[in-house]
């Protein structure tokens, strides 16, 4: 289960990195990449700093939500498997 939780957390941070990629010149942004990330503008900060700050903050929100959904899904699947045996 721990390996799955690490994977879900990594997926959350990857989603945030994709969502905020325009700040570093990569157009990988989609609406579904970071569903919990707010649209935030920062004045007087370099694009690299914006990318790092927003990726860490948004990635943390994504990681927590992905891990929660993954934990619930895996727990239900294990209980159903155990009930079937």
N, C-alpha and C positions, 0 to 999 in steps of 0.2 A: 504494500500500500504506500510506503514511503517513496518508492520510485515513481509511482503515479503522481503523488503530490508534488514532487520536484518537477515532473514534466508539466503539470498544470500551472505551476508557478512560473516556469520558464516561458510557457505559452502566453501567460499574461504580460510579462515584460516584453516579449517579442511583439505582441499586439500593440503595445504602447509605443514601441520603437517605430513600428510601421506607421502608426497614426501620426506621429510627430516628425517623420522623416523629411517633410518639406523644409524644415528648419536647417537641415544640413545638405540640401540640394538634391534629395532623392524623392521623386514623386511616387510614393508607394501608398499613399493615404486612401483608405476606403472607409465607408460609414460603419462597417461591421468590425473593423480591426480593433477598436477600443470603445466598446459601448458605454462604459462608465466615465470616460474622460471628458471633462468640460472643455469648451473652447476658451482658451485663456490667451490674452495678449500681455506681453511684458515690454515696457518701454525702457530703453537705455541699457539693455542687456544683449550681448552677442547671441547670434543664432545658435552657436554651439552650446552655450550655457542654457538657453531656452530648451534646446533639445534634451540635454542631460537632466535638467530639473523636471521637465514635464514627463520624460520617460520614466524617471524614478518614481515620481508621484503617481502618474497614471498606471504605471506598471504594477505598483503596489496594490492599487485598487483592483486592477485586473487579476493579479495573482490571487488575491484573497477571494474574489468572486469565483474564479475558475477552480480554485482548490475546494471551495465550499460545494459547488455543483459536482465536482468530481468525487469528493468524499461521500456526498449523499448518494450519487449514482452507484459507486462501488459498494457502499454499505448495503443498499437495496439489492444489488445483484448477488452479493454474497449470502444475504439472508434468503433470497429466493432459491439459490443453489442448494443451500443447506436444508431448506424446507422440502426440496424435491428429492433429496437422498433418503 
